[in-house]
Amino acid sequence: MSGRLNFFLAIVLIACALSLINSQYQARRLFIELERAQSLSKQYDLQWTQLKLDQSTFGKHARIEAAASKELNMVPVTPERTQYLTAVVVK
């Protein structure tokens, strides 16, 4: 009887040890995955900040006007160049 009990306890001990090893492996794997996700999140935050800065820089009226006149050869509208359309009512 004592031999059977010792064998049963040894099996339970081995099962507990394997379970502990597996849980530690899973914890390490999840921790590494968490670290990677946090690193990626920091990269995305940095990119988002850079994009917001670019948007505020490129969206300024003076910069848009300068690019339009220089690159697209556009000129400001003057009253002399403005054409007014009138609606003609046909009866």
C-alpha positions as CSV (number, residue, x, y, z in Angstrom):
1,M,0.0,0.0,0.0
2,S,2.8,2.4,0.9
3,G,4.5,1.6,-2.5
4,R,1.3,2.5,-4.4
5,L,0.9,5.7,-2.4
6,N,4.5,6.7,-3.1
7,F,4.1,5.9,-6.8
8,F,0.8,7.9,-7.0
9,L,2.4,10.9,-5.2
10,A,5.5,10.7,-7.5
11,I,3.1,10.9,-10.5
12,V,1.2,13.8,-9.0
13,L,4.6,15.6,-8.2
14,I,5.8,15.1,-11.8
15,A,2.4,16.4,-13.2
16,C,2.6,19.4,-11.0
17,A,6.3,20.1,-12.0
18,L,5.3,19.8,-15.7
19,S,2.4,22.1,-15.2
20,L,4.6,24.6,-13.5
21,I,7.1,24.5,-16.3
22,N,4.4,25.0,-18.9
23,S,2.9,27.9,-17.0
24,Q,6.3,29.6,-16.7
25,Y,6.9,29.1,-20.4
26,Q,3.5,30.7,-21.2
27,A,4.1,33.6,-18.8
28,R,7.5,34.3,-20.5
29,R,6.0,34.1,-24.0
30,L,3.1,36.4,-23.1
31,F,5.6,38.9,-21.4
32,I,7.7,39.0,-24.6
33,E,4.5,39.5,-26.7
34,L,3.5,42.3,-24.3
35,E,6.9,44.0,-24.6
36,R,6.7,43.9,-28.4
37,A,3.2,45.3,-28.4
38,Q,4.3,48.2,-26.1
39,S,7.3,48.9,-28.3
40,L,5.1,49.0,-31.3
41,S,2.6,51.3,-29.5
42,K,5.5,53.7,-28.7
43,Q,6.5,53.7,-32.4
44,Y,2.9,54.4,-33.4
45,D,2.7,57.3,-30.9
46,L,5.9,58.8,-32.2
47,Q,4.7,58.5,-35.8
48,W,1.3,60.1,-34.8
49,T,3.1,63.0,-33.2
50,Q,5.2,63.5,-36.3
51,L,2.2,63.3,-38.6
52,K,0.3,65.9,-36.5
53,L,3.4,68.2,-36.6
54,D,3.6,67.7,-40.4
55,Q,-0.1,68.4,-40.8
56,S,0.1,71.7,-38.8
57,T,3.2,72.7,-40.8
58,F,1.9,71.9,-44.3
59,G,-1.7,73.1,-43.6
60,K,-0.7,76.7,-42.9
61,H,-2.4,79.2,-45.2
62,A,0.8,81.0,-46.1
63,R,2.6,77.8,-47.1
64,I,-0.4,76.6,-49.2
65,E,-0.6,80.0,-50.9
66,A,3.2,80.1,-51.6
67,A,3.1,76.5,-53.1
68,A,0.1,77.4,-55.2
69,S,1.7,80.5,-56.7
70,K,5.2,78.9,-57.1
71,E,4.5,75.3,-58.2
72,L,1.1,75.7,-59.9
73,N,1.5,79.3,-61.2
74,M,-1.7,80.4,-59.6
75,V,-2.5,84.0,-59.0
76,P,-4.9,85.6,-56.5
77,V,-8.3,86.5,-57.8
78,T,-8.9,90.2,-58.4
79,P,-12.2,92.0,-59.0
80,E,-11.1,92.7,-62.5
81,R,-10.7,89.0,-63.3
82,T,-14.0,88.0,-61.6
83,Q,-16.8,87.0,-63.9
84,Y,-20.3,87.1,-62.6
85,L,-22.9,84.8,-63.9
86,T,-26.5,85.8,-64.1
87,A,-29.5,83.5,-64.3
88,V,-31.6,83.9,-67.4
89,V,-35.2,83.0,-66.9
90,V,-36.9,81.8,-70.1
91,K,-40.7,82.1,-70.3
